[in-house]
Amino acid sequence: MSEQPAPAAALRHAVDVKTLEMLVCPLTKTRLTLSADGTELISVAAHLAFPIRNGVPMLSLDEARQIEQGDMGRNLPRLG
């Protein structure tokens, strides 16, 4: 019996809330926000997105991608 690979959403690992509260941007030392889709940590102050791989935040500036000012709202979760 062959197993089908799990969809990408099923492979995504969650970041622990307590861990998220302790993490800060390596550049600005400001708090990070989980992206709307849960795949990145966003530094609003630095306009950077750090990927989360297998539940582990990659907080290296080499791993980060730049977020344009106009795209910031699309990456952050909706509040209220």
Steps between C-alpha positions, in 0.01 A plus 500: 500500500663828392449814702426831333706794621317729741389838368730793583254637755509174694880510517511848648610493862363749749725729697432484873330819627740529796797473266353762268464743791875472572627544144619835372633628170878449487540841335269729697441293817126568466224241538414278204149428369385172351398546136138457394577161345721388792811435289710800599582731788469866403711786633285807438782733609756349260255406219640146505336157490680205657393154379381224731627158392373185672386711793837673540525875437801586283609826663808559289516819295626281214172305511272806521318652207425870463135605516396810308296758695193439281514123559526522880121494553459187288755309709364589842196332653174693507420642841144529633 
